[in-house]
Amino acid sequence: MCKTYAQELPIVFEYDKILFTDNQLKEIENLLVTHLEDYIKSKGGIENLELYTEKELDTMLQRDHEIIIDGLSRKLGGVSREEVKKRTKKI
């Protein structure tokens, strides 16, 4: 996963015309692996991590999306939720 993430960075930054050398991508991959290993170790092992299923993550995303839409609706002076959704789809 860390290797895939590092390899996709040039695509993400292509618009900004940021280039990466192969060595930089390998270093980013290694740093990600090190960070994750240290994080897992700090939690006392992988069995102590709170991991979510894809369905749980989708539910959390949907809930957060609804909270954001509600907040934008109120901030925009009572604009309907449907109008906020329509406007944000254009962005």
N, CA, C and O atoms as CSV, one atom per row, in Angstrom:
chain,resi,resn,atom,element,x,y,z
A,1,MET,N,N,0.821,-1.191,0.000
A,1,MET,CA,C,0.000,0.000,0.000
A,1,MET,C,C,0.864,1.253,0.000
A,1,MET,O,O,0.560,2.211,-0.711
A,2,CYS,N,N,1.920,1.259,0.775
A,2,CYS,CA,C,2.814,2.420,0.825
A,2,CYS,C,C,3.497,2.624,-0.520
A,2,CYS,O,O,3.681,3.756,-0.969
A,3,LYS,N,N,3.866,1.531,-1.151
A,3,LYS,CA,C,4.507,1.615,-2.469
A,3,LYS,C,C,3.524,2.186,-3.488
A,3,LYS,O,O,3.885,3.057,-4.280
A,4,THR,N,N,2.295,1.703,-3.470
A,4,THR,CA,C,1.265,2.202,-4.391
A,4,THR,C,C,1.030,3.692,-4.169
A,4,THR,O,O,0.973,4.464,-5.126
A,5,TYR,N,N,0.894,4.093,-2.911
A,5,TYR,CA,C,0.674,5.503,-2.586
A,5,TYR,C,C,1.819,6.353,-3.125
A,5,TYR,O,O,1.585,7.376,-3.768
A,6,ALA,N,N,3.050,5.936,-2.865
A,6,ALA,CA,C,4.216,6.700,-3.318
A,6,ALA,C,C,4.260,6.773,-4.843
A,6,ALA,O,O,4.599,7.816,-5.402
A,7,GLN,N,N,3.924,5.689,-5.512
A,7,GLN,CA,C,3.960,5.668,-6.971
A,7,GLN,C,C,2.878,6.548,-7.593
A,7,GLN,O,O,3.020,6.989,-8.734
A,8,GLU,N,N,1.802,6.807,-6.856
A,8,GLU,CA,C,0.722,7.644,-7.381
A,8,GLU,C,C,0.951,9.134,-7.138
A,8,GLU,O,O,0.240,9.966,-7.702
A,9,LEU,N,N,1.928,9.479,-6.312
A,9,LEU,CA,C,2.188,10.894,-6.028
A,9,LEU,C,C,2.449,11.733,-7.280
A,9,LEU,O,O,1.923,12.842,-7.372
A,10,PRO,N,N,3.237,11.257,-8.248
A,10,PRO,CA,C,3.447,12.077,-9.448
A,10,PRO,C,C,2.146,12.418,-10.180
A,10,PRO,O,O,2.031,13.486,-10.780
A,11,ILE,N,N,1.176,11.516,-10.129
A,11,ILE,CA,C,-0.117,11.771,-10.761
A,11,ILE,C,C,-0.853,12.875,-10.006
A,11,ILE,O,O,-1.437,13.769,-10.618
A,12,VAL,N,N,-0.823,12.810,-8.683
A,12,VAL,CA,C,-1.502,13.796,-7.849
A,12,VAL,C,C,-0.922,15.189,-8.060
A,12,VAL,O,O,-1.664,16.171,-8.093
A,13,PHE,N,N,0.396,15.282,-8.202
A,13,PHE,CA,C,1.065,16.576,-8.313
A,13,PHE,C,C,1.371,16.983,-9.757
A,13,PHE,O,O,2.059,17.976,-9.990
A,14,GLU,N,N,0.867,16.226,-10.711
A,14,GLU,CA,C,1.114,16.512,-12.118
A,14,GLU,C,C,0.626,17.908,-12.507
A,14,GLU,O,O,1.314,18.627,-13.233
A,15,TYR,N,N,-0.544,18.289,-12.031
A,15,TYR,CA,C,-1.126,19.596,-12.347
A,15,TYR,C,C,-0.233,20.733,-11.861
A,15,TYR,O,O,-0.132,21.773,-12.513
A,16,ASP,N,N,0.415,20.531,-10.713
A,16,ASP,CA,C,1.305,21.544,-10.145
A,16,ASP,C,C,2.710,21.476,-10.738
A,16,ASP,O,O,3.594,22.240,-10.352
A,17,LYS,N,N,2.904,20.556,-11.676
A,17,LYS,CA,C,4.194,20.372,-12.350
A,17,LYS,C,C,5.325,20.059,-11.367
A,17,LYS,O,O,6.450,20.536,-11.517
A,18,ILE,N,N,4.998,19.248,-10.364
A,18,ILE,CA,C,5.994,18.800,-9.391
A,18,ILE,C,C,6.455,17.408,-9.816
A,18,ILE,O,O,5.651,16.489,-9.969
A,19,LEU,N,N,7.732,17.277,-9.997
A,19,LEU,CA,C,8.301,16.007,-10.414
A,19,LEU,C,C,9.013,15.338,-9.245
A,19,LEU,O,O,9.511,16.008,-8.340
A,20,PHE,N,N,9.053,14.020,-9.275
A,20,PHE,CA,C,9.737,13.229,-8.253
A,20,PHE,C,C,10.734,12.313,-8.934
A,20,PHE,O,O,10.453,11.753,-9.994
A,21,THR,N,N,11.895,12.162,-8.327
A,21,THR,CA,C,12.838,11.166,-8.823
A,21,THR,C,C,12.434,9.810,-8.253
A,21,THR,O,O,11.665,9.728,-7.295
A,22,ASP,N,N,12.962,8.755,-8.856
A,22,ASP,CA,C,12.695,7.410,-8.333
A,22,ASP,C,C,13.202,7.285,-6.901
A,22,ASP,O,O,12.571,6.636,-6.066
A,23,ASN,N,N,14.337,7.907,-6.622
A,23,ASN,CA,C,14.887,7.865,-5.260
A,23,ASN,C,C,13.973,8.566,-4.264
A,23,ASN,O,O,13.796,8.088,-3.144
A,24,GLN,N,N,13.393,9.690,-4.659
A,24,GLN,CA,C,12.468,10.400,-3.767
A,24,GLN,C,C,11.232,9.556,-3.483
A,24,GLN,O,O,10.772,9.490,-2.343
A,25,LEU,N,N,10.696,8.917,-4.507
A,25,LEU,CA,C,9.512,8.072,-4.314
A,25,LEU,C,C,9.824,6.884,-3.405
A,25,LEU,O,O,9.002,6.502,-2.571
A,26,LYS,N,N,11.001,6.308,-3.568
A,26,LYS,CA,C,11.414,5.193,-2.704
A,26,LYS,C,C,11.570,5.672,-1.254
A,26,LYS,O,O,11.187,4.967,-0.320
A,27,GLU,N,N,12.131,6.865,-1.074
A,27,GLU,CA,C,12.294,7.424,0.276
A,27,GLU,C,C,10.937,7.705,0.912
A,27,GLU,O,O,10.747,7.441,2.100
A,28,ILE,N,N,9.993,8.238,0.139
A,28,ILE,CA,C,8.640,8.481,0.656
A,28,ILE,C,C,8.002,7.164,1.072
A,28,ILE,O,O,7.392,7.076,2.137
A,29,GLU,N,N,8.140,6.149,0.243
A,29,GLU,CA,C,7.615,4.825,0.577
A,29,GLU,C,C,8.215,4.313,1.881
A,29,GLU,O,O,7.493,3.823,2.750
A,30,ASN,N,N,9.533,4.426,2.019
A,30,ASN,CA,C,10.203,3.959,3.241
A,30,ASN,C,C,9.752,4.745,4.470
A,30,ASN,O,O,9.564,4.169,5.541
A,31,LEU,N,N,9.581,6.049,4.321
A,31,LEU,CA,C,9.126,6.877,5.441
A,31,LEU,C,C,7.707,6.499,5.859
A,31,LEU,O,O,7.397,6.461,7.050
A,32,LEU,N,N,6.851,6.220,4.884
A,32,LEU,CA,C,5.482,5.799,5.205
A,32,LEU,C,C,5.483,4.475,5.968
A,32,LEU,O,O,4.777,4.326,6.966
A,33,VAL,N,N,6.268,3.531,5.499
A,33,VAL,CA,C,6.362,2.225,6.166
A,33,VAL,C,C,6.868,2.415,7.597
A,33,VAL,O,O,6.310,1.849,8.537
A,34,THR,N,N,7.922,3.211,7.757
A,34,THR,CA,C,8.478,3.464,9.093
A,34,THR,C,C,7.447,4.103,10.004
A,34,THR,O,O,7.290,3.704,11.158
A,35,HIS,N,N,6.742,5.101,9.477
A,35,HIS,CA,C,5.718,5.783,10.284
A,35,HIS,C,C,4.624,4.812,10.719
A,35,HIS,O,O,4.226,4.803,11.884
A,36,LEU,N,N,4.141,3.997,9.789
A,36,LEU,CA,C,3.085,3.043,10.129
A,36,LEU,C,C,3.563,1.995,11.137
A,36,LEU,O,O,2.837,1.645,12.067
A,37,GLU,N,N,4.771,1.503,10.948
A,37,GLU,CA,C,5.318,0.527,11.901
A,37,GLU,C,C,5.447,1.149,13.294
A,37,GLU,O,O,5.119,0.511,14.294
A,38,ASP,N,N,5.922,2.389,13.354
A,38,ASP,CA,C,6.053,3.069,14.652
A,38,ASP,C,C,4.690,3.309,15.286
A,38,ASP,O,O,4.533,3.170,16.499
A,39,TYR,N,N,3.707,3.669,14.469
A,39,TYR,CA,C,2.357,3.903,14.981
A,39,TYR,C,C,1.775,2.612,15.555
A,39,TYR,O,O,1.218,2.609,16.653
A,40,ILE,N,N,1.907,1.531,14.816
A,40,ILE,CA,C,1.393,0.238,15.288
A,40,ILE,C,C,2.080,-0.161,16.582
A,40,ILE,O,O,1.435,-0.634,17.518
A,41,LYS,N,N,3.387,0.031,16.631
A,41,LYS,CA,C,4.144,-0.297,17.843
A,41,LYS,C,C,3.678,0.565,19.024
A,41,LYS,O,O,3.572,0.074,20.148
A,42,SER,N,N,3.400,1.849,18.767
A,42,SER,CA,C,2.966,2.750,19.849
A,42,SER,C,C,1.609,2.361,20.421
A,42,SER,O,O,1.295,2.683,21.567
A,43,LYS,N,N,0.809,1.671,19.620
A,43,LYS,CA,C,-0.510,1.214,20.064
A,43,LYS,C,C,-0.457,-0.157,20.710
A,43,LYS,O,O,-1.482,-0.677,21.152
A,44,GLY,N,N,0.729,-0.746,20.769
A,44,GLY,CA,C,0.875,-2.054,21.412
A,44,GLY,C,C,0.641,-3.223,20.479
A,44,GLY,O,O,0.428,-4.344,20.940
A,45,GLY,N,N,0.674,-2.989,19.190
A,45,GLY,CA,C,0.507,-4.070,18.219
A,45,GLY,C,C,-0.731,-3.887,17.373
A,45,GLY,O,O,-1.650,-3.148,17.724
A,46,ILE,N,N,-0.733,-4.579,16.249
A,46,ILE,CA,C,-1.823,-4.434,15.285
A,46,ILE,C,C,-3.175,-4.861,15.870
A,46,ILE,O,O,-4.224,-4.362,15.461
A,47,GLU,N,N,-3.136,-5.786,16.826
A,47,GLU,CA,C,-4.396,-6.253,17.422
A,47,GLU,C,C,-5.074,-5.173,18.269
A,47,GLU,O,O,-6.245,-5.310,18.623
A,48,ASN,N,N,-4.352,-4.111,18.591
A,48,ASN,CA,C,-4.921,-3.017,19.393
A,48,ASN,C,C,-5.407,-1.845,18.548
A,48,ASN,O,O,-5.880,-0.848,19.092
A,49,LEU,N,N,-5.296,-1.953,17.242
A,49,LEU,CA,C,-5.770,-0.882,16.370
A,49,LEU,C,C,-7.270,-0.992,16.176
A,49,LEU,O,O,-7.825,-2.090,16.155
A,50,GLU,N,N,-7.913,0.137,16.036
A,50,GLU,CA,C,-9.334,0.143,15.735
A,50,GLU,C,C,-9.463,0.241,14.215
A,50,GLU,O,O,-9.314,1.317,13.635
A,51,LEU,N,N,-9.739,-0.889,13.586
A,51,LEU,CA,C,-9.830,-0.956,12.140
A,51,LEU,C,C,-11.294,-1.004,11.723
A,51,LEU,O,O,-12.129,-1.589,12.413
A,52,TYR,N,N,-11.595,-0.378,10.582
A,52,TYR,CA,C,-12.977,-0.287,10.110
A,52,TYR,C,C,-13.135,-1.033,8.788
A,52,TYR,O,O,-12.205,-1.112,7.985
A,53,THR,N,N,-14.321,-1.574,8.583
A,53,THR,CA,C,-14.632,-2.198,7.306
A,53,THR,C,C,-14.931,-1.096,6.291
A,53,THR,O,O,-15.149,0.058,6.659
A,54,GLU,N,N,-14.940,-1.460,5.029
A,54,GLU,CA,C,-15.271,-0.491,3.984
A,54,GLU,C,C,-16.684,0.056,4.189
A,54,GLU,O,O,-16.930,1.242,3.974
A,55,LYS,N,N,-17.600,-0.800,4.602
A,55,LYS,CA,C,-18.976,-0.376,4.846
A,55,LYS,C,C,-19.035,0.639,5.991
A,55,LYS,O,O,-19.750,1.637,5.899
A,56,GLU,N,N,-18.294,0.389,7.057
A,56,GLU,CA,C,-18.253,1.324,8.184
A,56,GLU,C,C,-17.672,2.672,7.755
A,56,GLU,O,O,-18.167,3.724,8.159
A,57,LEU,N,N,-16.624,2.634,6.940
A,57,LEU,CA,C,-16.022,3.874,6.448
A,57,LEU,C,C,-16.991,4.638,5.553
A,57,LEU,O,O,-17.074,5.864,5.629
A,58,ASP,N,N,-17.719,3.921,4.710
A,58,ASP,CA,C,-18.720,4.572,3.854
A,58,ASP,C,C,-19.808,5.241,4.686
A,58,ASP,O,O,-20.246,6.346,4.367
A,59,THR,N,N,-20.241,4.577,5.746
A,59,THR,CA,C,-21.250,5.134,6.644
A,59,THR,C,C,-20.724,6.403,7.322
A,59,THR,O,O,-21.440,7.399,7.428
A,60,MET,N,N,-19.481,6.358,7.773
A,60,MET,CA,C,-18.878,7.523,8.414
A,60,MET,C,C,-18.756,8.674,7.419
A,60,MET,O,O,-19.019,9.825,7.770
A,61,LEU,N,N,-18.363,8.379,6.188
A,61,LEU,CA,C,-18.237,9.400,5.152
A,61,LEU,C,C,-19.593,10.042,4.871
A,61,LEU,O,O,-19.697,11.265,4.778
A,62,GLN,N,N,-20.616,9.229,4.738
A,62,GLN,CA,C,-21.965,9.744,4.471
A,62,GLN,C,C,-22.451,10.633,5.617
A,62,GLN,O,O,-23.039,11.689,5.382
A,63,ARG,N,N,-22.204,10.203,6.851
A,63,ARG,CA,C,-22.609,10.993,8.020
A,63,ARG,C,C,-21.879,12.338,8.029
A,63,ARG,O,O,-22.496,13.380,8.253
A,64,ASP,N,N,-20.574,12.315,7.789
A,64,ASP,CA,C,-19.794,13.557,7.762
A,64,ASP,C,C,-20.257,14.468,6.631
A,64,ASP,O,O,-20.326,15.686,6.798
A,65,HIS,N,N,-20.571,13.880,5.486
A,65,HIS,CA,C,-21.058,14.662,4.345
A,65,HIS,C,C,-22.353,15.381,4.711
A,65,HIS,O,O,-22.527,16.560,4.399
A,66,GLU,N,N,-23.250,14.673,5.367
A,66,GLU,CA,C,-24.526,15.280,5.759
A,66,GLU,C,C,-24.316,16.420,6.756
A,66,GLU,O,O,-24.992,17.445,6.676
A,67,ILE,N,N,-23.390,16.246,7.685
A,67,ILE,CA,C,-23.082,17.304,8.657
A,67,ILE,C,C,-22.543,18.535,7.941
A,67,ILE,O,O,-22.917,19.660,8.274
A,68,ILE,N,N,-21.671,18.331,6.963
A,68,ILE,CA,C,-21.107,19.455,6.204
A,68,ILE,C,C,-22.196,20.159,5.396
A,68,ILE,O,O,-22.255,21.388,5.378
A,69,ILE,N,N,-23.048,19.399,4.737
A,69,ILE,CA,C,-24.135,19.991,3.946
A,69,ILE,C,C,-25.057,20.801,4.849
A,69,ILE,O,O,-25.461,21.905,4.486
A,70,ASP,N,N,-25.396,20.264,6.022
A,70,ASP,CA,C,-26.241,21.005,6.973
A,70,ASP,C,C,-25.573,22.305,7.396
A,70,ASP,O,O,-26.216,23.354,7.438
A,71,GLY,N,N,-24.291,22.236,7.708
A,71,GLY,CA,C,-23.560,23.428,8.125
A,71,GLY,C,C,-23.509,24.480,7.024
A,71,GLY,O,O,-23.710,25.665,7.285
A,72,LEU,N,N,-23.242,24.052,5.801
A,72,LEU,CA,C,-23.216,24.995,4.682
A,72,LEU,C,C,-24.588,25.613,4.442
A,72,LEU,O,O,-24.698,26.800,4.136
A,73,SER,N,N,-25.618,24.811,4.581
A,73,SER,CA,C,-26.977,25.306,4.398
A,73,SER,C,C,-27.286,26.415,5.398
A,73,SER,O,O,-27.851,27.445,5.034
A,74,ARG,N,N,-26.916,26.203,6.652
A,74,ARG,CA,C,-27.141,27.232,7.682
A,74,ARG,C,C,-26.267,28.458,7.436
A,74,ARG,O,O,-26.733,29.590,7.562
A,75,LYS,N,N,-25.009,28.237,7.087
A,75,LYS,CA,C,-24.070,29.344,6.868
A,75,LYS,C,C,-24.493,30.211,5.689
A,75,LYS,O,O,-24.260,31.420,5.687
A,76,LEU,N,N,-25.108,29.598,4.697
A,76,LEU,CA,C,-25.543,30.339,3.516
A,76,LEU,C,C,-26.934,30.950,3.701
A,76,LEU,O,O,-27.596,31.304,2.724
A,77,GLY,N,N,-27.365,31.071,4.930
A,77,GLY,CA,C,-28.620,31.757,5.223
A,77,GLY,C,C,-29.862,30.956,4.924
A,77,GLY,O,O,-30.865,31.496,4.456
A,78,GLY,N,N,-29.796,29.680,5.193
A,78,GLY,CA,C,-30.997,28.861,5.032
A,78,GLY,C,C,-31.203,28.333,3.624
A,78,GLY,O,O,-32.306,27.910,3.278
A,79,VAL,N,N,-30.161,28.352,2.807
A,79,VAL,CA,C,-30.261,27.744,1.484
A,79,VAL,C,C,-30.576,26.265,1.683
A,79,VAL,O,O,-30.015,25.620,2.569
A,80,SER,N,N,-31.467,25.733,0.865
A,80,SER,CA,C,-31.890,24.347,1.064
A,80,SER,C,C,-30.713,23.382,0.880
A,80,SER,O,O,-29.752,23.663,0.163
A,81,ARG,N,N,-30.826,22.248,1.550
A,81,ARG,CA,C,-29.793,21.226,1.447
A,81,ARG,C,C,-29.622,20.777,-0.010
A,81,ARG,O,O,-28.504,20.535,-0.465
A,82,GLU,N,N,-30.738,20.668,-0.731
A,82,GLU,CA,C,-30.685,20.244,-2.125
A,82,GLU,C,C,-29.918,21.251,-2.969
A,82,GLU,O,O,-29.149,20.867,-3.850
A,83,GLU,N,N,-30.126,22.547,-2.703
A,83,GLU,CA,C,-29.408,23.588,-3.440
A,83,GLU,C,C,-27.918,23.547,-3.119
A,83,GLU,O,O,-27.087,23.713,-4.013
A,84,VAL,N,N,-27.575,23.331,-1.862
A,84,VAL,CA,C,-26.165,23.216,-1.473
A,84,VAL,C,C,-25.530,22.027,-2.187
A,84,VAL,O,O,-24.415,22.136,-2.699
A,85,LYS,N,N,-26.224,20.899,-2.226
A,85,LYS,CA,C,-25.690,19.723,-2.906
A,85,LYS,C,C,-25.490,20.006,-4.390
A,85,LYS,O,O,-24.482,19.618,-4.979
A,86,LYS,N,N,-26.464,20.688,-4.982
A,86,LYS,CA,C,-26.374,21.011,-6.407
A,86,LYS,C,C,-25.181,21.929,-6.672
A,86,LYS,O,O,-24.444,21.734,-7.638
A,87,ARG,N,N,-24.996,22.930,-5.810
A,87,ARG,CA,C,-23.890,23.880,-5.981
A,87,ARG,C,C,-22.524,23.212,-5.789
A,87,ARG,O,O,-21.576,23.502,-6.520
A,88,THR,N,N,-22.433,22.326,-4.811
A,88,THR,CA,C,-21.142,21.701,-4.543
A,88,THR,C,C,-20.761,20.681,-5.605
A,88,THR,O,O,-19.576,20.396,-5.783
A,89,LYS,N,N,-21.734,20.126,-6.313
A,89,LYS,CA,C,-21.439,19.183,-7.397
A,89,LYS,C,C,-20.765,19.900,-8.561
A,89,LYS,O,O,-20.022,19.283,-9.325
A,90,LYS,N,N,-21.020,21.196,-8.699
A,90,LYS,CA,C,-20.442,21.975,-9.800
A,90,LYS,C,C,-18.983,22.308,-9.547
A,90,LYS,O,O,-18.264,22.693,-10.469
A,91,ILE,N,N,-18.542,22.164,-8.307
A,91,ILE,CA,C,-17.165,22.544,-7.949
A,91,ILE,C,C,-16.193,21.481,-8.388
A,91,ILE,O,O,-14.989,21.620,-8.175
